[in-house]
Amino acid sequence: MLTPLQIATLGVLAEEPRHPYDCYRLLMHRRADRVVRIKTGTLYHSIARLEAEGLVAEVGTDREGNRPERTTYRITDDGRSALEAQLRTMLAEPVEEHPPFRLAISEAHNLPRDAVVAALGERVAALEAAATEMADAADDLGSTDLPEAVWLELALELRLTRAEADWTRETAARIDSGDIPWDLVFSPERRAAQQAALDA
């Protein structure tokens, strides 16, 4: 199974042969660091592993001025097959993820109502700021010659961030108004009912 960085690397090598630093610069230009952790050292190591597995191959080396030699790599047929198979699977099959926010929401009843409402309000503000930043980035990318197909994940992330902000705002308001009862979660009656259900 390919790592996220290997997928991104094979993706840019599928376009044309490149040396690792060129891969890094292109991924950063495309803002791929929003979805993959990218560091130059890790990228070089990732390419070495891809080469060892036969998924990329060395094309040659070149030198510009006093700079060190740079090795250029191309994707192999096996690399293209592995990339396509992994992408098909990732696009088609939902994966159960465990984001910390979902855990926090499931256990939020352990906090007082006011603390939860305040924390969710802070989250909404942070999500709205992130959505604004993403919308600006999408506008910037849209004004370049970079095809939309290579930054679709930004549109997805923006939509998901806005949806999470809406849900969080609405849920905080429902908790604050009492529409979602809060103080009864651990009442003796509720605990007795839960225990009865477990014992049944």
Secondary structure, 3 states (H helix, E strand, C coil): CCCHHHHHHHHHHHHCCECHHHHHHHHHHCCHHHCCCCCHHHHHHHHHHHHHCCCEEEEEEECCCCCCCEEEEEECHHHHHHHHHHHHHHHHCCCCCCCHHHHHHHHHHHCCHHHHHHHHHHHHHHHHHHHHHHHHHHHHHHCCCCCHHHCHHHHHHHHHHHHHHHHHHHHHHHHHHCCCCCCCCCCHHHHHHHHHHHHC
